[in-house]
Amino acid sequence: MTGNSSRKIPWLLLALLVAMADQLTKWWVLESFAPGEVRQVTPFFNLVLTFNKGAAFSFLSGAGGWQRWFFVGLTLVVGVGLIVWLWRLRPDEGLTALGLSLILGGAMGNLVDRLHSGRVTDFLDFHWQQWHWPAFNLADSAITLGVALLILVSLQEK
């Protein structure tokens, strides 16, 4: 392993840490809540146990089952692509590496759910009065933050 390659290991460990934190929070929710149970935390935030067989915003959730393996395959392909991209980064591209690590960790966290039960566990419910944002989880948050970092980096380059 070259010196440059060994600098990539912490980014992969961060991705693993994100996936593990995601799975720990999901385990806690699965152990602590009944499906659909809502616990108000603040006037705009609830914890609620829900499941999603689709992707973001329940895309393809009612597709009949084939979407599970489609999303598993897609996640694996994208995951390999993210690792290759991460491995090719220069040492001065830390924000990009952070973004890629967060996306990779979030994707792997949701992949574990799909492989284990065919659905992703969601539990974070933000709302304003009667309007609720679709419930999501720590993995989704990491993916969103990672994408935001990649957008920020791309805007800084221009």
C-alpha positions in Angstrom: 0.0 0.0 0.0 1.5 3.3 -1.0 1.6 6.3 1.3 -1.2 8.0 -0.6 -3.4 4.9 -0.4 -2.9 4.7 3.4 -4.4 8.2 3.6 -7.6 6.9 2.2 -8.2 4.4 5.0 -9.6 7.0 7.5 -12.2 8.0 4.9 -13.3 4.4 4.5 -13.4 4.1 8.3 -15.6 7.2 8.5 -18.0 5.6 6.0 -18.0 2.4 8.2 -18.7 4.5 11.3 -21.6 6.3 9.6 -23.1 2.9 8.5 -22.7 1.6 12.0 -24.2 4.6 13.7 -27.2 4.4 11.3 -27.7 0.8 12.1 -27.5 1.4 15.8 -30.1 4.2 15.7 -32.4 2.0 13.6 -31.9 -0.9 16.1 -32.9 1.4 18.9 -36.0 2.6 17.1 -37.0 -1.0 16.2 -36.6 -2.0 19.8 -38.4 1.0 21.3 -41.3 1.8 18.9 -44.3 0.0 17.4 -44.8 0.6 13.7 -46.5 3.9 13.3 -46.0 5.0 16.9 -45.3 8.7 17.2 -43.4 10.4 20.0 -43.3 14.1 19.9 -39.9 15.5 20.7 -40.4 19.2 19.9 -43.4 21.1 18.3 -41.8 20.4 14.9 -40.1 17.1 15.3 -41.3 13.6 16.1 -39.8 10.1 16.3 -42.0 7.6 14.4 -41.2 4.1 13.2 -42.0 3.7 9.5 -40.6 1.5 6.7 -39.9 2.3 3.0 -39.5 -0.4 0.3 -38.6 2.3 -2.2 -36.1 5.1 -2.5 -36.3 8.7 -1.5 -39.8 10.0 -1.0 -41.1 6.3 -1.3 -40.2 6.2 -5.0 -41.1 2.8 -6.3 -42.2 1.6 -2.9 -45.3 -0.1 -4.3 -43.5 -1.7 -7.3 -44.1 -5.3 -6.2 -40.8 -6.4 -4.8 -38.4 -6.2 -7.8 -37.2 -2.8 -6.6 -35.5 -4.4 -3.6 -32.9 -6.1 -5.7 -32.7 -3.1 -8.1 -31.8 -0.8 -5.3 -29.4 -3.4 -3.8 -27.6 -3.6 -7.2 -27.6 0.1 -7.7 -26.2 0.7 -4.3 -23.4 -1.8 -4.9 -22.5 -0.2 -8.2 -22.6 3.3 -6.9 -20.6 2.2 -3.8 -17.8 0.8 -5.9 -17.9 4.0 -8.0 -17.6 6.1 -4.8 -14.7 4.1 -3.5 -12.8 4.4 -6.8 -13.5 8.2 -6.8 -12.3 8.4 -3.2 -9.2 6.4 -4.0 -8.3 8.7 -6.9 -8.5 12.0 -4.9 -5.5 14.1 -4.1 -4.5 14.7 -0.5 -5.8 18.3 -0.7 -9.3 17.2 -1.6 -10.5 16.7 2.0 -14.0 18.1 1.6 -14.7 15.9 -1.4 -13.4 12.9 0.5 -15.6 13.8 3.4 -18.6 14.1 1.1 -17.9 10.8 -0.6 -17.4 9.1 2.8 -20.7 10.4 4.1 -22.6 9.3 1.0 -20.9 5.9 1.0 -21.6 5.3 4.7 -25.3 6.3 4.3 -25.7 4.1 1.3 -24.2 1.1 3.1 -26.4 1.7 6.1 -29.5 1.6 4.0 -28.1 -1.3 2.0 -28.0 -3.4 5.2 -31.7 -2.7 5.7 -32.6 -3.8 2.2 -30.6 -7.0 2.4 -31.9 -7.8 5.9 -35.6 -7.0 5.5 -36.3 -5.7 2.1 -37.1 -2.2 3.4 -35.4 0.8 5.0 -36.3 1.8 8.5 -37.1 5.5 8.8 -37.9 7.4 12.0 -37.0 11.1 11.9 -40.2 13.1 11.3 -40.0 16.9 10.8 -43.2 18.8 10.3 -44.8 22.2 10.2 -48.4 22.3 11.5 -50.1 19.5 9.5 -47.4 19.2 6.7 -44.9 16.4 7.3 -41.6 16.0 5.5 -41.2 12.3 4.5 -39.7 10.4 7.5 -36.0 9.6 7.0 -33.0 8.2 9.0 -29.4 8.9 9.8 -28.2 7.3 6.6 -30.4 9.6 4.5 -29.0 12.6 6.5 -25.4 11.5 5.8 -26.1 11.1 2.1 -27.8 14.5 2.0 -24.9 16.2 3.8 -22.4 14.4 1.6 -24.1 15.6 -1.6 -24.3 19.1 -0.2 -20.5 19.0 0.4 -19.9 17.8 -3.2 -22.1 20.6 -4.5 -20.2 23.2 -2.3 -16.9 21.9 -3.6 -18.0 22.0 -7.2 -19.2 25.6 -6.7 -15.9 26.6 -5.1 -14.0 25.3 -8.1 -15.9 27.6 -10.4 
